[in-house]
Amino acid sequence: MNKKSLLLLTSLALSAVVFVGCSNKTENVDSPSKQEQTSTSTTTSTNKTTYPITFDAFDSEGNVYKQTFNEAPKKVITNNQTSTELLLTLGLKDSIIGTGDLDTPMLENLKADYESIPAIANKGDVAKEVVVGSGADLVIGRSASFKDDRYGSIPSLNEVGINTYAQLASKMNAHISLDTIIQDVRNVGTMFDVQDKANKLADSLQNSFDNIKSKVPTTSERKKVMLIVNYNGESFTAYGANASLQKEMLNVLNSDNVIEKGGSISLENIISSNPDHIVYVTANKNASVDVDALDRLLAEPTLQSVEAIKNKNIVSVEYTELMGYGYRTFNCLEKLAKDFYPEIFKN
């Protein structure tokens, strides 16, 4: 599997799966009405976690399952890039025994730590049996990956003593508040008993978020925005307003997505929707076309009357920033704010 090896995880499969920190009881309940999860943990004045603690985990169907931790997880599998980045940022490298694919290049300051951890997914492929046989006591990441043909459904993982945690902002078909990403940071800090580090990061994200919200002009006309990916000059893809997290990001910026439902679009779609701004999303899998996509868009003769092209209002962001449900969302939000309102958000 290139540099990162599956040998470590497959060798672990020879031993029985034992998880001393997970409650044997898993409860399937209706989806809660509020978005933020709440922990039943208590903390001392020194921000130390008192176990057991309980969090709700949810799958892409909206089913919610109680997850009880009797101690901090010690053998963790991350099912997406932003959960990996969060744990590494909180100094939890030694707790991670396997990771999923990278959608975009790993942050430079986390690269060495990331490369020391085995990958259990290659180009999206991962076997639930590998996860179950790894000795993991927690799988953490986006809700859509908790399926039996991926990392395993939440009930099937719970049955063998593996806890789960789903990123709050990855909840499907629900209104998403960006505050949920900050809550994830605090929840993970409590879960792993690293609350000082987690709260420091969460506080900085909150400050950044509050600063952006305070500056965005809400009385001006809302901006029309198009989010596109994998531009090859003919057909390409747009992310639609049905993507909850990205819809809320644009809403914070007093903006709307001009494409209602994501999918393949054409140059004619750009012309007819006439966006004020175009956000181009880069990803590892599209590297060959991403390298000069912005230049080709700006030079396309048929698009010269489009407001975004005419005014060169086009900005590039990474998939992990825009679509990843992690703390880099706020870096992306700031980048978009500077592009949409350069007179307000000066460098």
N, C-alpha and C positions, 0 to 999 in steps of 0.2 A: 504494500500500500504506500509506495514511494518511500519518503523519509520516515514517516510515522508507521509503526508496526502494530499489527493486530495480535502478535504473539503473546504479549502480556495478558491481554484480555482472554484469549482462548485458553491459555494455561490456567487461568483462574477458574475456568469452567469445570476443571477436574475436581474442585472442592465443592462442598455443599453450600447452598446459598443461605447464609445466616445473617439476620439483621436484628441486633439487640436494641436498636433505637426506635423501632417502628411498632406501633400498636398493631395487634393482629386483627383488630376490628376496623373494618372499612364501612362507612355509612354513605349510601347513595341518597341524596336529598334533592329537592327541587332547587333550581337556580335561585340564588338570593337576589333580592330586589336591588340591593346596592352593589356597586362595583368593587369597592375596596374590601379585601379580606381583613379579618381581624384575628389576632392571635390570642389564645387564652393564657399565654405566658405572663409571668410577673417578673419585674426587674428590680434590682436593688439600686441604691443611690449611686453605685459605681458602674451602672449599666451592665451588669452581669445577668445572663439569662437564667431563670429558674425553670427547670424542666419538671414535668412534661409540658410541651406546648402543642397547640393544634392549629392547623391552617386548613382552609378549603382549597382543594384542587379541582379543576373543571376541565372537561374535554370539549371538543369542537361541537358537540351536540348540546352543550349546556348542562350536562349532568355534573353534579357537584359531589365530591367525596371528601370526607373528613380524613386528614392526615395527622397522626400524632407522633411527635418526636420525643423520645425519652432522653436523648443526648444529641450533641451536634453530629451531623452526618460526617462520615469518615471516608466513604468511597462513593464518589459522585460521578454521574454521567451527565453531560450537558448536551441537549439536543439541538442547540442553535448557537450562533456565534455570540450573540449579545449576552447570553447567560454565562458563556465561557469568559467573556471579557469582564463581566461583573465579578465573578468569583476570583479571577486573577487580580483584579484591581483591589479587592479586599484582602489580598494576601493568602488566598486559599488554594494555591497551586497544588500543595501536597494532598489535598482532599479530592482532587479530580483524577479519576482513573481512565476516563475516555471522553472524547469530544465528537461532535458532529462536523459537518463540512463547513468550510469558510465560504461566505457569499462574496466577501471583498477582502482585500489584504488585511491581515491582523495589524492592530496598532503597534507601532514600532517599539514602544516601551514594554509591550507584553509579548513580543514575538518570541524571544528566547524561552520564556516560560511555556508558551503555547507549544512550541516545537518539541518540548521535552515530554509531552503527554501523548499517549497513543490515540489514533483516530479509530473510531468504530464505524464510521460512515465514509463511503467513497462515492462521490458523485450522487449523493442522495440515497444510496443503497445501505440499509442496515438491517440486520436480522434480530428479531426480538430474542431469539435463543441466545445470541451473543450477549445481549444486555442481561438476560436472566442468569446466564452462566458466569457473569463477570464478578460476582460478589458485591455488586453495587448495593448501597442502602438508600440511594436517592437518584431519581432522574428529574432534571430541572430544565425548563425551557418553554417553548411555545405550545399552546394547547393542541394545535392541529397535528402535532407529531405524536400525540398519545393515541396511537392506533396499533392494532395487532400486526399490520403489515409494515409498521415502522418501528418505533422503539418499544411498542407494547401499549395496550390500553391500560388505563389507570386500574381497573379491577384486576386485570391479569397480573400486573406488577405487584399490586397490594397482596394478592394471593400468595406470592412467594416472598413476602416480607420486604418489598421495595417501596419506599415512599415516593411521592411525586410532588412537584410544585410547578404550577402553570403560571407564566407571566400574566399579570392582570390585564395588560393592554392587548394581549393576544386573544381575548375573548371574542368570539365570532358573533356577528349579527346583534351587536349591542352598542349603545353609545359609549364611547371611550373618552375618559378624561385623562389628560397627560399627568395628572397627579398620581394616577395608578402606577406609573413608572417609578416615581419617587417612593411610593409605598412599597413597591417590590424591593427596593434597596434596603429600606428599613426592616422589612420582613426577613430578608436573607441575613441581615446583620443579627437579628434576634435568633434566627434558626441556628446559625453557626457560632453564636456567642462572640461576635466581633462588632458589637453595637457602636463602639466609639468610632471605628473606621467608617462603618456604614452611615451613621448619622452625620458625620462630617461631610461625606459625599452627598447624601440626601439634602443636607442644608444648602450646599453650594448649588445643587441643581434647582432647588426651590428659589434661591436668590436670583439665579439666571432667568428662570421662568417668570418670576414676578417682574423683573426688570423689562423683559420683552413685552409682557402684557401691558405694562404701564406706559409704554412708548408707542405702541401700535395705534394709529388714528382710527377710531371706530365710527367717526362721523363722516368720513370720506366714502366715496363710492367703492363698493367691494371689487376687488381685483379678480379677473378671470385667469385661471391658471390651468395649464395642461402638464401632466406628469407622463413622460414617455421613456421607453427603454428599448434597447436593441435596435437602434435606427440603422437600417441598411440602404436607405434611399428609396425604397418602394413600399413594402409593408413593414410595419413595426407594431409595437404594443403600447397601450396606454393603461395607466392605473385609473380606475374609476372612483366616483364619489361613494360607491358602496364599500370602499375600504375604510373601515371606521377610524383607525388611528390617524391615517393620512387626512381624512376629512376633518378631523378635529384640529390637526396641526394647521391646516389652511384656515379653519375658522378662527383660530387664535390670531392669525395674521389678517383678519378681515378679508378673506379671500374664499373663492369657491372653485371647485374642480369643474371644468367645462364638459368633461366626459362623465356621463351618469354611471355607466357600467363598463368596467375594464375589459380589454380584449384587443384584437388586431384592428388597427386603423390605417388610414392612408393619408397622403398629403392633402387630399380633398377635405378630410376631416379637420385638419389644422386650419385650412383656409376658411371653411364654413363656421367654425367655432371662434376663430379670430382671438386667441388668448392674448392677454396683456403680458403674460410671463410664461415661459416654458422651463420646466425643471427636467433635466435629463439625468436619468438614474443609471449609474455604472455598476457592473457586477463582474466577477471573475469569469463567469461563463461567456460573457459577451466582450471580452477584452479586445478581440481582433477588430470589432466594429466600433467599440467605444473610443478608440485612440484618437480618431479625428471626427467623431460624430458631430460635435458642436460646430466645427468649421464647415462641414458639409451642409448642416442645417442652415447656417447663416448665408451660405453661398447658393442655396437652391433657388433658381430663378422664379419658380412658381409661388414661392412663399414671401416674396419681397414686400407685398402689401399687408402681410400679417403684422399686427402691432408688436408682438414679441420679437419678431425678426427685424422689423424696420428699426426698432429702438434698441436692438441687441440686448433685450431683456431675457437672457437665457443663462441658466446657471446649472452646474453639474454637482450632483451629490452622490454619495455611495449608497448602495442598496441597504447596507447594514444601518446607516444613519436614518434612512427614511422608513424602512419596512421592518426593522429589527426588534422593536419593542423594548429597547434598552436605553441606558443613560446617554448614549450618543444621539438620541432623538433631540436632545436640547441643543447640542452642537449644530445639528441640522436646522433646527428652528431658528437659531441665531443667524446662520448662513442665509437662510431664505429671507429673514427680516431685513438683513443688510441689502439683499438684492432687490426686494420689493420696495423698500423705503430707504434708499441710500442717503437721502437728505436728513434722516432722523438717526439711523444707525450708522454713524460714521466710524471708520476704522480707527 
